[in-house]
Amino acid sequence: MVREEARRYAFELRIAEPVKVTTVAPTGSIAKLPGVTEGIHPIYARHFIRRVRFSMPDPAQAKTIRDFEAQGYEVEQCVYDQSGNTYVVAFPMKEKLVAEVEGLGFDPKIVESADELSLHEMLAF
């Protein structure tokens, strides 16, 4: 049924038929951009550090790195790039769902993170 619907919808949109139609991706940068959930998984943590890589040879990115450093963000050379051309900025983050729950006046502890769930709860989720 899923494959048939994917085929029908792709035809309607006049695009190539999708290859992957029966899975939910566990992670993804695309979901991080608008700050939405990454599929059906529980949140990783209420608070975390998001590390973003920047390229020093690009003048605009180099300026961005300097600006973040001036604002007090942790900036370090990327350990995976031996050329020294990549730097990483660490951003302390609050999970969007947690912020929304707090905004509604609820205790953020009602939002369970992955490390707080048992294997059975994870599978039920």
TIMI-2910 file (N, C-alpha, C, CB; in pm, 1 decimal, decimal comma, always signed):
<rs>
+----------+----------+----------+----------+----------+----------+----------+----------+----------+----------+----------+----------+------+
!      n_x !      n_y !      n_z !     ca_x !     ca_y !     ca_z !      c_x !      c_y !      c_z !     cb_x !     cb_y !     cb_z ! resn !
+----------+----------+----------+----------+----------+----------+----------+----------+----------+----------+----------+----------+------+
!    +82,0 !   -119,0 !     +0,0 !     +0,0 !     +0,0 !     +0,0 !    +87,3 !   +126,7 !     +0,0 !    -93,8 !     -0,9 !   +121,1 !  Met !
!   +191,3 !   +125,8 !    +84,0 !   +279,5 !   +242,2 !    +92,8 !   +349,1 !   +265,4 !    -41,0 !   +384,0 !   +223,5 !   +205,5 !  Val !
!   +400,1 !   +160,1 !   -100,5 !   +469,2 !   +173,0 !   -229,3 !   +374,2 !   +223,2 !   -338,6 !   +530,4 !    +37,9 !   -270,7 !  Arg !
!   +251,9 !   +170,6 !   -339,0 !   +154,4 !   +214,2 !   -438,7 !   +122,4 !   +362,5 !   -423,4 !    +26,3 !   +131,5 !   -427,6 !  Glu !
!   +105,0 !   +406,3 !   -299,3 !    +74,4 !   +548,0 !   -274,6 !   +192,7 !   +636,0 !   -312,2 !    +36,7 !   +570,6 !   -126,9 !  Glu !
!   +312,6 !   +593,1 !   -280,4 !   +432,2 !   +669,3 !   -317,0 !   +442,6 !   +681,8 !   -469,1 !   +559,3 !   +602,0 !   -259,6 !  Ala !
!   +416,4 !   +573,6 !   -538,1 !   +420,8 !   +572,8 !   -685,1 !   +314,6 !   +668,8 !   -741,3 !   +398,1 !   +428,0 !   -740,1 !  Arg !
!   +192,8 !   +660,3 !   -686,7 !    +83,8 !   +745,9 !   -734,0 !   +115,5 !   +893,6 !   -710,0 !    -48,0 !   +708,1 !   -664,2 !  Arg !
!   +163,9 !   +925,0 !   -589,3 !   +191,9 !  +1063,7 !   -554,3 !   +309,1 !  +1119,4 !   -636,2 !   +222,2 !  +1075,1 !   -404,4 !  Tyr !
!   +412,6 !  +1037,9 !   -655,9 !   +525,5 !  +1081,4 !   -738,4 !   +477,9 !  +1111,1 !   -880,6 !   +637,1 !   +973,6 !   -740,0 !  Ala !
!   +390,5 !  +1026,1 !   -933,6 !   +336,7 !  +1048,2 !  -1067,4 !   +259,1 !  +1179,1 !  -1071,3 !   +246,6 !   +930,6 !  -1110,3 !  Phe !
!   +178,0 !  +1203,2 !   -967,4 !    +99,6 !  +1326,2 !   -959,4 !   +189,8 !  +1449,4 !   -957,4 !    +10,6 !  +1324,3 !   -835,0 !  Glu !
!   +299,8 !  +1439,8 !   -884,0 !   +393,5 !  +1552,6 !   -874,1 !   +490,4 !  +1560,5 !   -992,4 !   +472,6 !  +1542,2 !   -745,2 !  Leu !
!   +487,7 !  +1455,4 !  -1076,2 !   +578,5 !  +1446,5 !  -1191,4 !   +724,5 !  +1446,1 !  -1148,0 !   +553,7 !  +1562,6 !  -1287,6 !  Arg !
!   +751,6 !  +1366,0 !  -1044,5 !   +888,4 !  +1348,9 !   -996,0 !   +921,8 !  +1200,0 !   -997,6 !   +905,9 !  +1409,0 !   -852,2 !  Ile !
!  +1049,8 !  +1169,7 !   -979,3 !  +1092,0 !  +1029,5 !   -975,8 !  +1029,0 !   +958,8 !   -856,7 !  +1245,8 !  +1018,7 !   -969,5 !  Ala !
!   +997,3 !   +834,1 !   -876,1 !   +940,3 !   +753,7 !   -768,2 !  +1044,8 !   +734,2 !   -659,2 !   +890,1 !   +616,5 !   -821,2 !  Glu !
!  +1009,5 !   +754,4 !   -531,0 !  +1107,7 !   +738,9 !   -424,3 !  +1149,5 !   +592,8 !   -406,4 !  +1051,6 !   +793,4 !   -293,7 !  Pro !
!  +1276,0 !   +574,5 !   -371,9 !  +1329,4 !   +440,9 !   -350,7 !  +1296,8 !   +392,0 !   -210,0 !  +1480,9 !   +439,3 !   -374,1 !  Val !
!  +1310,2 !   +480,5 !   -112,9 !  +1288,0 !   +444,0 !    +27,5 !  +1150,7 !   +494,3 !    +71,0 !  +1399,9 !   +502,7 !   +119,3 !  Lys !
!  +1060,3 !   +401,0 !    +99,0 !   +925,5 !   +441,5 !   +138,8 !   +874,8 !   +371,3 !   +264,8 !   +830,5 !   +415,3 !    +26,2 !  Val !
!   +951,5 !   +278,2 !   +318,4 !   +899,8 !   +200,0 !   +430,6 !   +981,2 !   +216,4 !   +558,2 !   +895,2 !    +55,1 !   +393,2 !  Thr !
!  +1060,5 !   +322,0 !   +567,2 !  +1138,9 !   +343,8 !   +688,1 !  +1123,3 !   +487,2 !   +736,0 !  +1286,8 !   +311,6 !   +663,3 !  Thr !
!  +1154,5 !   +508,8 !   +862,6 !  +1160,2 !   +642,3 !   +919,8 !  +1305,9 !   +668,2 !   +953,0 !  +1067,5 !   +656,7 !  +1046,6 !  Val !
!  +1361,6 !   +772,6 !   +896,5 !  +1502,5 !   +802,4 !   +920,4 !  +1525,6 !   +832,5 !  +1068,6 !  +1548,5 !   +921,5 !   +833,2 !  Ala !
!  +1629,7 !   +775,2 !  +1129,2 !  +1654,3 !   +797,6 !  +1271,6 !  +1710,9 !   +935,0 !  +1303,8 !  +1747,5 !   +693,6 !  +1322,9 !  Pro !
!  +1781,1 !   +995,4 !  +1211,7 !  +1840,1 !  +1126,0 !  +1238,8 !  +1840,4 !  +1206,3 !  +1109,8 !  +1984,2 !  +1112,3 !  +1296,7 !  Thr !
!  +1876,9 !  +1331,3 !  +1119,7 !  +1885,8 !  +1408,8 !   +997,2 !  +1907,6 !  +1556,1 !  +1019,1 !  +1764,0 !  +1389,9 !   +917,8 !  Gly !
!  +1998,3 !  +1610,3 !   +941,3 !  +2025,4 !  +1753,6 !   +946,8 !  +1907,1 !  +1834,2 !   +897,5 !  +2148,5 !  +1787,5 !   +864,9 !  Ser !
!  +1831,3 !  +1778,8 !   +803,6 !  +1717,4 !  +1851,4 !   +748,2 !  +1618,3 !  +1886,1 !   +858,7 !  +1648,3 !  +1768,6 !   +638,1 !  Ile !
!  +1592,9 !  +1795,3 !   +950,0 !  +1499,1 !  +1822,3 !  +1059,2 !  +1555,1 !  +1925,9 !  +1156,3 !  +1466,2 !  +1693,0 !  +1134,1 !  Ala !
!  +1686,2 !  +1932,5 !  +1168,9 !  +1746,6 !  +2027,4 !  +1262,3 !  +1729,4 !  +2172,1 !  +1216,2 !  +1894,4 !  +1996,2 !  +1279,9 !  Lys !
!  +1726,5 !  +2194,0 !  +1085,9 !  +1717,3 !  +2330,8 !  +1034,4 !  +1593,1 !  +2403,3 !  +1085,2 !  +1717,2 !  +2329,4 !   +882,5 !  Leu !
!  +1472,5 !  +2345,6 !  +1071,2 !  +1355,2 !  +2415,0 !  +1125,6 !  +1329,3 !  +2384,2 !  +1272,8 !  +1233,4 !  +2378,6 !  +1045,4 !  Pro !
!  +1410,0 !  +2294,6 !  +1332,4 !  +1392,9 !  +2261,8 !  +1473,8 !  +1276,5 !  +2170,5 !  +1501,0 !  +1376,2 !  +2385,8 !  +1552,5 !  Gly !
!  +1253,3 !  +2076,0 !  +1411,7 !  +1143,9 !  +1981,4 !  +1431,4 !  +1199,2 !  +1843,8 !  +1465,6 !  +1054,9 !  +1973,9 !  +1306,0 !  Val !
!  +1111,1 !  +1754,6 !  +1507,7 !  +1152,3 !  +1621,5 !  +1547,2 !  +1211,5 !  +1544,1 !  +1429,4 !  +1034,5 !  +1545,8 !  +1606,2 !  Thr !
!  +1299,7 !  +1453,6 !  +1460,4 !  +1367,3 !  +1373,5 !  +1359,2 !  +1301,7 !  +1236,3 !  +1350,2 !  +1517,7 !  +1359,9 !  +1391,1 !  Glu !
!  +1181,6 !  +1230,6 !  +1302,4 !  +1113,2 !  +1103,4 !  +1289,6 !  +1032,2 !  +1070,8 !  +1413,9 !  +1212,7 !   +993,2 !  +1262,3 !  Gly !
!  +1029,3 !   +944,0 !  +1450,6 !   +943,6 !   +899,4 !  +1560,7 !  +1019,1 !   +880,3 !  +1691,5 !   +875,8 !   +770,6 !  +1523,2 !  Ile !
!  +1142,9 !   +919,8 !  +1696,2 !  +1227,2 !   +893,3 !  +1812,3 !  +1203,9 !   +994,2 !  +1923,6 !  +1373,0 !   +894,2 !  +1772,0 !  His !
!  +1222,9 !   +951,1 !  +2048,3 !  +1214,1 !  +1047,4 !  +2159,1 !  +1332,4 !  +1144,7 !  +2150,5 !  +1212,7 !   +973,6 !  +2298,1 !  Pro !
!  +1322,5 !  +1253,7 !  +2222,0 !  +1432,7 !  +1350,3 !  +2219,2 !  +1558,4 !  +1286,8 !  +2278,6 !  +1394,9 !  +1479,5 !  +2297,1 !  Ile !
!  +1673,2 !  +1337,0 !  +2235,2 !  +1800,8 !  +1286,0 !  +2284,6 !  +1824,9 !  +1334,2 !  +2427,8 !  +1916,7 !  +1330,6 !  +2192,3 !  Tyr !
!  +1804,5 !  +1462,0 !  +2451,8 !  +1827,6 !  +1521,3 !  +2584,4 !  +1753,6 !  +1654,4 !  +2592,7 !  +1980,6 !  +1541,4 !  +2611,6 !  Ala !
!  +1721,7 !  +1697,3 !  +2713,5 !  +1655,0 !  +1826,1 !  +2730,8 !  +1748,4 !  +1941,1 !  +2695,5 !  +1604,7 !  +1841,3 !  +2874,4 !  Arg !
!  +1874,1 !  +1925,9 !  +2731,5 !  +1977,2 !  +2025,8 !  +2701,6 !  +2095,9 !  +1952,7 !  +2640,2 !  +2020,2 !  +2106,0 !  +2830,8 !  His !
!  +2162,3 !  +2016,2 !  +2544,8 !  +2275,6 !  +1952,8 !  +2478,0 !  +2362,5 !  +2059,3 !  +2412,9 !  +2227,5 !  +1850,1 !  +2372,9 !  Phe !
!  +2476,1 !  +2017,5 !  +2362,7 !  +2566,9 !  +2106,4 !  +2290,2 !  +2558,0 !  +2071,1 !  +2142,7 !  +2714,6 !  +2094,3 !  +2342,8 !  Ile !
!  +2522,9 !  +2168,6 !  +2060,1 !  +2523,1 !  +2148,7 !  +1915,1 !  +2652,0 !  +2209,2 !  +1860,9 !  +2396,0 !  +2213,6 !  +1846,9 !  Arg !
!  +2727,8 !  +2128,2 !  +1791,6 !  +2854,1 !  +2173,7 !  +1734,1 !  +2836,8 !  +2192,3 !  +1583,9 !  +2968,8 !  +2073,3 !  +1764,5 !  Arg !
!  +2876,5 !  +2310,5 !  +1536,4 !  +2861,8 !  +2343,9 !  +1394,7 !  +2999,2 !  +2374,0 !  +1337,4 !  +2765,6 !  +2465,0 !  +1374,5 !  Val !
!  +3028,1 !  +2311,8 !  +1223,5 !  +3158,5 !  +2328,7 !  +1157,6 !  +3154,9 !  +2447,8 !  +1061,2 !  +3198,2 !  +2199,3 !  +1081,3 !  Arg !
!  +3264,7 !  +2523,4 !  +1058,5 !  +3279,4 !  +2637,3 !   +968,4 !  +3413,1 !  +2626,8 !   +896,1 !  +3268,9 !  +2771,8 !  +1045,9 !  Phe !
!  +3416,4 !  +2675,0 !   +772,6 !  +3536,3 !  +2669,2 !   +689,2 !  +3612,2 !  +2801,2 !   +695,0 !  +3499,3 !  +2635,4 !   +543,9 !  Ser !
!  +3735,1 !  +2797,5 !   +745,3 !  +3816,2 !  +2919,1 !   +757,6 !  +3853,1 !  +2982,9 !   +622,9 !  +3942,3 !  +2887,4 !   +833,3 !  Met !
!  +3877,5 !  +2906,4 !   +515,5 !  +3910,6 !  +2971,0 !   +388,4 !  +3798,5 !  +3059,6 !   +332,5 !  +3945,5 !  +2865,9 !   +287,1 !  Pro !
!  +3675,2 !  +3035,5 !   +373,1 !  +3563,1 !  +3118,2 !   +329,3 !  +3559,6 !  +3242,8 !   +418,0 !  +3426,9 !  +3038,9 !   +336,1 !  Asp !
!  +3582,7 !  +3362,3 !   +361,9 !  +3588,7 !  +3484,4 !   +443,3 !  +3462,5 !  +3509,9 !   +526,1 !  +3613,4 !  +3602,7 !   +354,1 !  Pro !
!  +3345,8 !  +3479,6 !   +470,2 !  +3220,7 !  +3501,8 !   +544,4 !  +3211,9 !  +3407,9 !   +663,6 !  +3098,4 !  +3482,2 !   +452,4 !  Ala !
!  +3251,8 !  +3281,5 !   +644,1 !  +3247,1 !  +3186,4 !   +755,3 !  +3353,4 !  +3219,5 !   +859,9 !  +3266,3 !  +3042,6 !   +704,0 !  Gln !
!  +3470,3 !  +3264,7 !   +815,6 !  +3576,0 !  +3303,3 !   +910,3 !  +3529,5 !  +3419,6 !   +996,9 !  +3706,1 !  +3341,4 !   +835,2 !  Ala !
!  +3459,5 !  +3516,2 !   +935,4 !  +3405,9 !  +3629,0 !  +1011,8 !  +3300,9 !  +3580,1 !  +1111,3 !  +3345,0 !  +3735,3 !   +917,2 !  Lys !
!  +3216,1 !  +3487,1 !  +1068,3 !  +3113,4 !  +3432,0 !  +1156,5 !  +3176,8 !  +3365,6 !  +1277,9 !  +3025,6 !  +3331,2 !  +1080,8 !  Thr !
!  +3285,4 !  +3291,8 !  +1255,2 !  +3357,4 !  +3226,6 !  +1364,6 !  +3408,2 !  +3331,2 !  +1462,9 !  +3474,8 !  +3141,8 !  +1310,5 !  Ile !
!  +3470,7 !  +3436,6 !  +1412,0 !  +3523,0 !  +3542,4 !  +1499,3 !  +3409,8 !  +3610,5 !  +1577,2 !  +3600,5 !  +3647,1 !  +1416,2 !  Arg !
!  +3295,8 !  +3632,6 !  +1510,2 !  +3181,2 !  +3695,0 !  +1577,0 !  +3130,2 !  +3607,9 !  +1692,1 !  +3067,8 !  +3720,7 !  +1476,1 !  Asp !
!  +3116,3 !  +3476,8 !  +1665,5 !  +3069,3 !  +3386,2 !  +1771,7 !  +3169,0 !  +3381,2 !  +1886,8 !  +3046,3 !  +3244,2 !  +1715,8 !  Phe !
!  +3296,3 !  +3381,0 !  +1855,1 !  +3399,0 !  +3378,3 !  +1959,7 !  +3389,9 !  +3504,8 !  +2045,3 !  +3540,7 !  +3365,1 !  +1897,3 !  Glu !
!  +3368,4 !  +3620,5 !  +1981,0 !  +3355,3 !  +3747,0 !  +2053,5 !  +3232,0 !  +3746,7 !  +2144,2 !  +3347,6 !  +3864,3 !  +1954,8 !  Ala !
!  +3130,7 !  +3669,6 !  +2105,8 !  +3008,4 !  +3660,1 !  +2185,9 !  +3022,3 !  +3561,0 !  +2301,1 !  +2891,5 !  +3619,6 !  +2097,6 !  Gln !
!  +3137,5 !  +3493,6 !  +2308,5 !  +3162,5 !  +3403,3 !  +2420,1 !  +3138,0 !  +3256,1 !  +2392,3 !  +3079,6 !  +3443,4 !  +2532,9 !  Gly !
!  +3103,3 !  +3222,2 !  +2268,9 !  +3084,3 !  +3080,6 !  +2235,8 !  +3219,4 !  +3010,0 !  +2227,5 !  +3007,2 !  +3065,3 !  +2102,3 !  Tyr !
!  +3221,0 !  +2883,8 !  +2264,6 !  +3343,2 !  +2803,4 !  +2255,9 !  +3373,8 !  +2775,9 !  +2108,7 !  +3328,6 !  +2669,3 !  +2335,9 !  Glu !
!  +3494,7 !  +2810,0 !  +2067,2 !  +3539,2 !  +2786,7 !  +1929,3 !  +3668,8 !  +2706,9 !  +1936,0 !  +3559,5 !  +2922,4 !  +1850,4 !  Val !
!  +3675,4 !  +2600,1 !  +1855,7 !  +3796,5 !  +2518,8 !  +1854,4 !  +3821,8 !  +2463,5 !  +1714,5 !  +3785,8 !  +2403,8 !  +1956,3 !  Glu !
!  +3946,3 !  +2430,0 !  +1689,8 !  +3981,6 !  +2369,5 !  +1561,9 !  +3921,2 !  +2229,7 !  +1554,0 !  +4135,7 !  +2364,0 !  +1543,6 !  Gln !
!  +3869,9 !  +2193,4 !  +1438,4 !  +3808,3 !  +2062,7 !  +1418,9 !  +3914,1 !  +1953,2 !  +1425,6 !  +3733,7 !  +2057,3 !  +1284,3 !  Cys !
!  +3893,9 !  +1855,7 !  +1512,5 !  +3991,8 !  +1748,1 !  +1528,8 !  +3993,3 !  +1652,9 !  +1409,2 !  +3962,6 !  +1670,1 !  +1656,2 !  Val !
!  +3888,7 !  +1657,1 !  +1326,1 !  +3880,1 !  +1566,7 !  +1211,8 !  +3942,3 !  +1624,8 !  +1085,1 !  +3735,9 !  +1531,7 !  +1185,5 !  Tyr !
!  +3977,4 !  +1753,1 !  +1086,9 !  +4036,1 !  +1818,5 !   +969,7 !  +4181,1 !  +1854,2 !  +1000,2 !  +3955,1 !  +1945,8 !   +929,7 !  Asp !
!  +4271,1 !  +1771,6 !   +950,9 !  +4413,5 !  +1792,1 !   +978,4 !  +4470,4 !  +1915,0 !   +907,9 !  +4491,9 !  +1669,7 !   +937,1 !  Gln !
!  +4399,0 !  +1971,2 !   +811,3 !  +4448,4 !  +2089,5 !   +738,8 !  +4440,1 !  +2215,3 !   +823,5 !  +4369,4 !  +2109,5 !   +610,0 !  Ser !
!  +4354,3 !  +2213,0 !   +927,4 !  +4336,8 !  +2332,1 !  +1010,2 !  +4240,4 !  +2432,4 !   +949,2 !  +4469,7 !  +2398,2 !  +1033,5 !  Gly !
!  +4174,3 !  +2395,1 !   +842,1 !  +4082,2 !  +2486,8 !   +773,6 !  +3940,8 !  +2487,5 !   +830,9 !  +4075,4 !  +2451,3 !   +628,7 !  Asn !
!  +3912,1 !  +2396,5 !   +921,4 !  +3776,8 !  +2386,3 !   +975,4 !  +3777,3 !  +2412,5 !  +1125,3 !  +3716,8 !  +2248,1 !   +945,7 !  Thr !
!  +3685,9 !  +2499,4 !  +1167,2 !  +3668,4 !  +2527,3 !  +1309,1 !  +3527,2 !  +2490,0 !  +1350,5 !  +3697,4 !  +2675,9 !  +1340,7 !  Tyr !
!  +3509,8 !  +2463,2 !  +1479,2 !  +3381,9 !  +2419,4 !  +1531,8 !  +3337,1 !  +2516,7 !  +1640,4 !  +3391,0 !  +2274,8 !  +1587,0 !  Val !
!  +3210,8 !  +2556,8 !  +1632,2 !  +3150,8 !  +2642,8 !  +1734,2 !  +3051,3 !  +2559,7 !  +1812,7 !  +3081,9 !  +2768,2 !  +1670,8 !  Val !
!  +3057,6 !  +2566,1 !  +1946,7 !  +2969,1 !  +2489,6 !  +2034,6 !  +2856,7 !  +2581,2 !  +2084,9 !  +3048,9 !  +2428,2 !  +2154,6 !  Ala !
!  +2733,3 !  +2539,6 !  +2058,8 !  +2616,6 !  +2615,9 !  +2099,4 !  +2538,4 !  +2538,8 !  +2205,6 !  +2527,2 !  +2647,2 !  +1977,9 !  Phe !
!  +2525,5 !  +2592,2 !  +2328,0 !  +2439,1 !  +2527,7 !  +2427,6 !  +2294,0 !  +2539,1 !  +2379,6 !  +2457,0 !  +2593,2 !  +2570,3 !  Pro !
!  +2221,5 !  +2428,5 !  +2383,1 !  +2086,2 !  +2424,8 !  +2328,8 !  +1986,3 !  +2370,2 !  +2431,2 !  +2082,9 !  +2339,8 !  +2201,6 !  Met !
!  +1863,9 !  +2415,3 !  +2418,3 !  +1751,7 !  +2356,3 !  +2490,2 !  +1663,6 !  +2293,3 !  +2382,3 !  +1672,0 !  +2464,5 !  +2578,5 !  Lys !
!  +1627,4 !  +2167,7 !  +2401,7 !  +1541,1 !  +2098,7 !  +2305,5 !  +1413,8 !  +2180,9 !  +2283,8 !  +1506,1 !  +1954,6 !  +2355,0 !  Glu !
!  +1374,7 !  +2198,4 !  +2158,1 !  +1259,0 !  +2282,0 !  +2124,7 !  +1132,0 !  +2236,5 !  +2196,8 !  +1235,5 !  +2280,7 !  +1974,1 !  Lys !
!  +1109,0 !  +2106,3 !  +2204,2 !   +990,0 !  +2055,3 !  +2271,5 !   +989,5 !  +2094,9 !  +2419,3 !   +982,1 !  +1902,8 !  +2257,4 !  Leu !
!  +1105,7 !  +2090,4 !  +2482,0 !  +1117,3 !  +2128,4 !  +2623,0 !  +1082,7 !  +2276,4 !  +2639,6 !  +1260,5 !  +2099,6 !  +2676,4 !  Val !
!  +1134,7 !  +2360,1 !  +2550,5 !  +1105,7 !  +2503,4 !  +2557,0 !   +956,6 !  +2529,7 !  +2538,8 !  +1186,0 !  +2579,4 !  +2450,6 !  Ala !
!   +893,6 !  +2455,9 !  +2447,8 !   +750,3 !  +2473,5 !  +2425,1 !   +669,3 !  +2431,2 !  +2547,8 !   +705,7 !  +2393,2 !  +2302,2 !  Glu !
!   +708,4 !  +2320,7 !  +2610,5 !   +638,4 !  +2272,5 !  +2730,2 !   +653,0 !  +2374,8 !  +2842,9 !   +693,9 !  +2133,8 !  +2774,9 !  Val !
!   +774,7 !  +2428,2 !  +2860,1 !   +796,2 !  +2532,3 !  +2962,0 !   +712,5 !  +2656,0 !  +2931,8 !   +945,4 !  +2570,5 !  +2969,9 !  Glu !
!   +705,8 !  +2691,4 !  +2803,1 !   +627,7 !  +2807,8 !  +2762,3 !   +479,4 !  +2794,8 !  +2793,4 !   +645,7 !  +2831,6 !  +2615,9 !  Gly !
!   +433,6 !  +2671,2 !  +2796,7 !   +292,7 !  +2645,5 !  +2831,9 !   +271,4 !  +2637,6 !  +2982,9 !   +245,2 !  +2515,6 !  +2766,8 !  Leu !
!   +380,8 !  +2651,2 !  +3059,5 !   +370,8 !  +2651,2 !  +3204,3 !   +383,2 !  +2516,1 !  +3271,2 !   +244,3 !  +2709,8 !  +3242,4 !  Gly !
!   +426,5 !  +2415,8 !  +3196,8 !   +441,4 !  +2281,4 !  +3253,1 !   +585,5 !  +2255,2 !  +3294,0 !   +395,4 !  +2175,5 !  +3152,4 !  Phe !
!   +603,8 !  +2159,8 !  +3383,5 !   +736,3 !  +2116,9 !  +3426,0 !   +804,1 !  +2044,9 !  +3308,8 !   +727,9 !  +2024,3 !  +3552,3 !  Asp !
!   +922,9 !  +2087,1 !  +3268,2 !   +988,3 !  +2023,8 !  +3153,6 !  +1023,4 !  +1877,3 !  +3175,7 !  +1112,5 !  +2098,9 !  +3119,5 !  Pro !
!  +1018,1 !  +1831,0 !  +3300,4 !  +1049,3 !  +1690,8 !  +3327,5 !   +942,2 !  +1596,0 !  +3274,4 !  +1066,5 !  +1669,7 !  +3476,5 !  Lys !
!   +827,5 !  +1650,6 !  +3231,5 !   +726,4 !  +1562,7 !  +3172,1 !   +769,2 !  +1515,6 !  +3033,0 !   +590,8 !  +1635,1 !  +3163,9 !  Ile !
!   +867,3 !  +1582,2 !  +2975,5 !   +922,2 !  +1540,1 !  +2846,4 !  +1033,5 !  +1440,5 !  +2875,6 !   +975,4 !  +1663,2 !  +2761,9 !  Val !
!  +1015,0 !  +1317,7 !  +2833,3 !  +1115,1 !  +1214,2 !  +2860,2 !  +1217,1 !  +1207,3 !  +2747,3 !  +1047,7 !  +1077,1 !  +2879,1 !  Glu !
!  +1342,6 !  +1198,6 !  +2785,4 !  +1448,1 !  +1184,5 !  +2685,9 !  +1483,1 !  +1036,7 !  +2669,4 !  +1573,4 !  +1266,4 !  +2726,3 !  Ser !
!  +1554,4 !  +1005,9 !  +2562,4 !  +1584,0 !   +866,3 !  +2527,3 !  +1652,7 !   +790,9 !  +2640,8 !  +1671,3 !   +861,3 !  +2403,2 !  Ala !
!  +1741,8 !   +857,4 !  +2713,5 !  +1815,8 !   +788,6 !  +2819,7 !  +1729,8 !   +759,3 !  +2943,0 !  +1935,6 !   +871,8 !  +2860,4 !  Asp !
!  +1608,5 !   +813,6 !  +2948,7 !  +1519,6 !   +790,9 !  +3061,8 !  +1417,6 !   +680,0 !  +3036,2 !  +1447,7 !   +918,5 !  +3095,9 !  Glu !
!  +1416,1 !   +628,0 !  +2914,6 !  +1318,4 !   +526,2 !  +2878,5 !  +1380,6 !   +387,1 !  +2882,5 !  +1260,9 !   +554,4 !  +2739,6 !  Leu !
!  +1303,0 !   +290,2 !  +2928,5 !  +1348,9 !   +151,4 !  +2926,8 !  +1341,3 !    +99,4 !  +2783,6 !  +1263,9 !    +62,3 !  +3023,3 !  Ser !
!  +1400,8 !    -15,9 !  +2761,0 !  +1394,7 !    -77,6 !  +2627,9 !  +1249,2 !   -101,9 !  +2587,6 !  +1474,3 !   -210,8 !  +2625,4 !  Leu !
!  +1168,6 !   -148,9 !  +2680,9 !  +1027,2 !   -175,1 !  +2650,8 !   +952,9 !    -46,2 !  +2615,7 !   +959,1 !   -244,0 !  +2770,2 !  His !
!   +983,5 !    +60,7 !  +2689,3 !   +919,2 !   +189,7 !  +2659,0 !   +964,3 !   +241,7 !  +2522,7 !   +951,5 !   +294,0 !  +2768,9 !  Glu !
!  +1090,9 !   +223,9 !  +2491,8 !  +1142,4 !   +266,2 !  +2359,9 !  +1070,9 !   +193,4 !  +2248,6 !  +1293,5 !   +241,1 !  +2349,4 !  Met !
!  +1055,3 !    +62,6 !  +2261,9 !   +987,9 !    -15,9 !  +2159,4 !   +840,2 !    +22,1 !  +2149,7 !  +1002,2 !   -165,6 !  +2188,9 !  Leu !
!   +777,4 !    +49,6 !  +2262,9 !   +636,9 !    +91,2 !  +2262,2 !   +621,7 !   +229,0 !  +2197,6 !   +580,4 !    +93,3 !  +2405,9 !  Ala !
!   +720,5 !   +313,7 !  +2220,4 !   +719,6 !   +449,1 !  +2163,3 !   +718,2 !   +440,1 !  +2013,3 !   +841,2 !   +531,2 !  +2210,9 !  Phe !
+----------+----------+----------+----------+----------+----------+----------+----------+----------+----------+----------+----------+------+
</rs>
